[in-house]
Amino acid sequence: MTLEASFGASAPPAPPPAYQVRSESRLVRAALIAVALGFLGLFLVLPLAVVLTRAFASGVSAYAAALTEPDALAAIRLTLTAAAIAVPLNLLFGLCAAWCIARFEFRGKSVLITLIDLPFSVSPVIAGMVYVLLFGLHGWLGPWLRSHDVQIIFALPGIVLATVFVTFPFVARELIPLMQEQGSDEEEAAVVLGASGWQLFLRVTLPKIKWGLLYGVLLCNARAMGEFGAVSVVSGHIRGQTNTMPLHVEILYNEYNMAAAFAVASLLAALALVTLVIKTLLEWRYADELAATRRH
Amino acid sequence: MADAAASPTGWGRTGGGGFRKPSVLPGFGITLGFTLAYLSLIVLIPLAALILGAAGLGWDGFWAAVLKPRVLASLQVSFGAALAAALINAVFGLAVAWVLVRYDFPGRRVVNAAVDLPFALPTAVAGIALTELYAPNGWIGGLLEPLGIQVAFTPLGIVVALTFVGLPFVVRTVEPVLQELEAEQEEAAAMLGAGRLATVFRVVLPAILPALLTGFALAFARGVGEYGSVIFIAGNLPMVSEIMPLLIVIQLEQYDYAGATAVATLMLAVSFALLLLINLLQHWMRARHDA
């Protein structure tokens, strides 16, 4: 400070501060903010507002009735079951993939990373369809499965498979860059000091990646519970049996049962909002321990 | 000691000569093995089955299934709407990213967090909400009706749904690049007498162009494959407002596996081409960033 002041006396006049040349006039600024917020209001706020108002359009008791009706309860149960199987599977996969990719150097690694990302660029409808082609009644394994009395398509296994496919990369994608950045010095030290494989994972690696892991699981879960296209193809839409919550919303909506459709939709919207809040809190508090906030 | 430590999952030692660099860490074999097995079972084998199915149709069979007027019309609808939505997102997404990075206003952090809503909101919920908004008796549809503009149940509705779905992509790819842009170049341009508009168009835009294109391509790719949010608002009229993913679903419901396989393979090819393009763009982005 004093140094700058002493130089200031003889230095040429200071250029205008950066914020002046790097910014626009107040009018332009206000207009741009208005355009951006208007766009977001139109596409983010209004859809959420319409879900809430339509959900309660017929009153609170109708809202509660729509959510406690047996088919709705069955849909909620199925959605929770499918997510409870799919998310841990992808969690285990994400950990394994991140461990071998971020901790070892081997040939073909970049190809492996690209392949892990593949499900994100496949249309959800195709994600469901590939299992119909394999396990459906007219599929490759269909006749064999039927003779052994195993049902995959139009049943829980198919719904779980489709959900696993569309949420496949979430955990791995978060953990791989995070663990690559953290490096393996601490793990190597632990091994040299005699840690076993499990000790190494539980005491050294897990504490370093726990927030990133939670972040990946959170996004994975939101997508698993909300998936529509892929599950729609494999579910068969049997009311009370193979309808997940998003599919139940569709059926109610197509029956013009708007209040009930939006009541179930409001639950899913609440899930999205809770996910968003936790995600944002994680980003604010643990930005250093998340890969997603530093990538790009 | 390292060997003893590695013993519970001691496969790490057997990684084979030139295949990988040696490491003291355990667990390479078992984690790579599980990763490859899981990847193959869930993703690779099912996708290979689809492609093999398409190959089984033969060259003529494949094109006969793809070159039907209804398929070509759906191709046009899907690509046209995805392109329009990606363009809208490129323009407004850039404005949103600019405002979030450069300006301070009350609620900025909340707005920034809200941009990810389309990633979190289930597509079916977005679909029925947008349909309610833009239907002729809806909040926005009611305003547009007297002007003779109908959005819901027309191709315009598809563009609206795809704009919602693709909204975060441009914002999230442009934002970090804009943030890391050095002030010097803009200041130099201003010092050398460039007006603000010229500085933005000649200095800032070229610097963020790779990111903008990447976001555009990501939004476009997502839009081409999107299903859940579109089918409610589209009206789904064959030849007019029927998207490709819906056509696949209809073909599957009619047990037209050959037709569905051909159309799906075409879509898969397009997705992979876009994926390649996006990777090249990101490579370009990184190269520019490092330079």
Contacts between the chains, C-beta under 8 A, distances in Angstrom:
chain1	res1	chain2	res2	distance
A	15	B	187	7.3
A	15	B	191	6.7
A	18	B	183	4.9
A	18	B	187	6.1
A	21	B	186	6.5
A	21	B	187	5.3
A	21	B	190	3.7
A	21	B	191	7.5
A	22	B	102	7.7
A	22	B	183	5.8
A	22	B	186	5.1
A	22	B	187	6.9
A	22	B	190	7.8
A	23	B	102	6.9
A	24	B	196	5.8
A	25	B	196	7.8
A	29	B	103	5.8
A	32	B	95	5.9
A	32	B	98	6.5
A	32	B	99	5.5
A	32	B	103	7.4
A	33	B	99	5.2
A	33	B	103	6.0
A	33	B	105	5.7
A	35	B	92	7.3
A	35	B	95	5.3
A	36	B	92	7.2
A	36	B	95	4.8
A	36	B	96	4.4
A	36	B	98	7.5
A	36	B	99	4.1
A	36	B	100	7.6
A	37	B	99	7.7
A	37	B	111	7.0
A	39	B	92	4.4
A	39	B	95	7.1
A	39	B	96	6.5
A	40	B	96	6.5
A	40	B	111	6.5
A	40	B	114	6.7
A	40	B	115	7.1
A	42	B	140	7.8
A	43	B	118	7.9
A	43	B	163	6.5
A	43	B	164	5.2
A	43	B	167	5.9
A	44	B	114	5.5
A	44	B	115	7.7
A	44	B	117	5.1
A	44	B	118	7.6
A	44	B	167	7.6
A	46	B	133	5.8
A	46	B	139	6.8
A	46	B	140	7.2
A	47	B	121	7.8
A	47	B	126	6.2
A	47	B	129	3.8
A	47	B	130	5.8
A	47	B	133	6.4
A	47	B	164	7.1
A	48	B	117	7.5
A	48	B	121	8.0
A	48	B	129	7.3
A	50	B	129	5.0
A	50	B	132	5.0
A	50	B	133	5.4
A	50	B	138	7.6
A	50	B	139	6.7
A	51	B	125	6.4
A	51	B	128	7.9
A	51	B	129	5.0
A	54	B	132	6.1
A	89	B	38	8.0
A	92	B	34	7.7
A	93	B	34	7.2
A	93	B	35	6.7
A	93	B	38	4.9
A	93	B	39	8.0
A	95	B	31	7.8
A	96	B	30	7.8
A	96	B	31	4.1
A	96	B	32	7.8
A	96	B	34	4.6
A	96	B	35	5.0
A	96	B	38	7.7
A	97	B	31	7.4
A	97	B	35	4.5
A	99	B	27	6.0
A	99	B	31	4.5
A	100	B	27	7.6
A	100	B	28	5.7
A	100	B	31	4.1
A	100	B	32	4.1
A	100	B	35	5.9
A	101	B	35	7.9
A	103	B	23	7.1
A	103	B	25	5.3
A	103	B	28	7.6
A	104	B	12	8.0
A	104	B	15	7.7
A	104	B	20	5.6
A	104	B	21	7.3
A	104	B	23	5.7
A	104	B	25	7.2
A	104	B	28	5.0
A	104	B	32	7.8
A	105	B	20	6.0
A	105	B	21	4.1
A	105	B	23	7.8
A	106	B	15	7.2
A	106	B	19	5.8
A	106	B	20	3.5
A	106	B	21	7.4
A	106	B	28	7.8
A	106	B	32	7.5
A	107	B	18	7.7
A	107	B	19	5.9
A	107	B	20	7.1
A	112	B	35	7.4
A	112	B	36	7.9
A	112	B	39	7.8
A	114	B	279	7.6
A	115	B	39	6.1
A	115	B	43	7.2
A	115	B	44	7.1
A	116	B	39	6.7
A	118	B	43	6.0
A	118	B	47	7.7
A	118	B	275	7.8
A	119	B	43	5.9
A	121	B	221	6.1
A	121	B	225	7.8
A	121	B	271	4.7
A	121	B	272	7.2
A	121	B	274	6.9
A	121	B	275	4.6
A	122	B	47	7.4
A	122	B	225	7.0
A	122	B	268	6.7
A	122	B	271	6.0
A	123	B	224	7.3
A	123	B	225	3.0
A	123	B	226	7.5
A	123	B	227	6.8
A	123	B	244	8.0
A	123	B	245	5.3
A	123	B	264	8.0
A	123	B	267	5.8
A	123	B	271	7.0
A	124	B	225	6.8
A	124	B	226	8.0
A	124	B	227	5.6
A	124	B	228	7.2
A	124	B	245	7.5
A	125	B	225	7.4
A	125	B	227	5.0
A	125	B	245	4.0
A	125	B	246	7.9
A	125	B	248	5.2
A	125	B	249	5.9
A	125	B	264	7.7
A	126	B	50	7.2
A	126	B	225	7.4
A	126	B	245	7.8
A	126	B	248	7.2
A	126	B	264	5.0
A	126	B	267	6.4
A	126	B	268	6.2
A	129	B	50	7.2
A	129	B	248	6.3
A	129	B	252	6.2
A	129	B	260	6.5
A	129	B	264	5.8
A	130	B	46	3.6
A	130	B	47	6.0
A	130	B	49	6.3
A	130	B	50	5.1
A	131	B	46	6.1
A	132	B	252	6.2
A	133	B	46	7.6
A	133	B	49	5.6
A	133	B	50	6.0
A	133	B	53	5.9
A	133	B	257	6.8
A	133	B	261	6.9
A	134	B	45	7.9
A	134	B	46	5.8
A	134	B	49	5.4
A	138	B	255	6.2
A	138	B	257	6.1
A	140	B	49	6.3
A	161	B	42	7.2
A	164	B	42	5.6
A	165	B	42	5.8
A	165	B	43	6.6
A	165	B	46	7.6
A	168	B	42	6.2
A	168	B	43	6.3
A	184	B	23	7.7
A	184	B	25	6.3
A	187	B	25	5.6
A	188	B	23	7.8
A	188	B	24	5.5
A	188	B	25	6.4
A	191	B	2	5.6
A	191	B	5	5.1
A	191	B	6	7.2
A	191	B	24	4.9
A	191	B	25	6.1
A	191	B	26	7.0
A	192	B	1	6.8
A	192	B	2	6.3
A	192	B	24	6.7
A	194	B	1	5.8
A	194	B	4	7.6
A	194	B	5	5.7
A	195	B	5	6.1
A	196	B	5	5.9
A	196	B	8	5.6
A	197	B	5	7.5
A	197	B	6	7.1
A	197	B	8	4.6
A	197	B	9	4.4
A	197	B	26	4.6
A	197	B	27	5.7
A	198	B	8	6.8
A	200	B	5	7.8
A	200	B	25	7.7
A	200	B	26	7.1
A	219	B	119	7.6
A	219	B	120	8.0
A	222	B	120	5.2
A	225	B	122	7.4
A	226	B	120	7.8
A	226	B	121	7.2
A	226	B	122	2.9
A	226	B	123	7.1
A	226	B	124	7.7
A	226	B	125	7.5
A	227	B	122	7.4
A	228	B	122	6.3
A	228	B	123	5.0
A	228	B	124	4.4
A	228	B	227	7.0
A	228	B	228	3.5
A	229	B	123	7.1
A	229	B	226	7.9
A	229	B	227	3.7
A	229	B	228	5.1
A	229	B	245	6.7
A	232	B	227	7.6
A	232	B	228	7.7
A	232	B	249	7.3
A	233	B	249	6.2
A	233	B	252	6.5
A	245	B	122	7.9
A	246	B	122	5.1
A	246	B	123	7.6
A	246	B	124	4.1
A	246	B	125	7.4
A	246	B	228	7.1
A	247	B	124	7.7
A	249	B	124	5.1
A	249	B	125	6.7
A	249	B	128	6.6
A	250	B	124	5.7
A	250	B	232	7.8
A	253	B	128	5.2
A	253	B	232	6.8
A	258	B	132	7.9
A	261	B	128	6.2
A	262	B	128	7.1
A	262	B	132	8.0
A	265	B	124	7.4
A	265	B	125	4.5
A	265	B	128	6.1
A	265	B	129	7.3
A	268	B	121	7.6
A	268	B	122	4.7
A	268	B	124	7.6
A	268	B	125	4.9
A	269	B	121	6.3
A	269	B	125	5.5
A	271	B	122	7.8
A	272	B	117	6.8
A	272	B	120	4.0
A	272	B	121	4.3
A	272	B	122	6.8
A	272	B	125	7.5
A	273	B	120	7.6
A	275	B	120	4.8
A	276	B	113	6.2
A	276	B	114	7.4
A	276	B	116	6.1
A	276	B	117	6.3
A	276	B	120	5.1
A	277	B	113	7.9
A	279	B	113	7.7
A	279	B	116	7.1
A	279	B	120	7.7
A	280	B	113	4.1
A	283	B	113	7.9
A	284	B	109	7.9
A	296	B	172	7.8
A	296	B	173	6.6
A	296	B	176	4.3
A	296	B	177	7.1
A	296	B	211	7.8
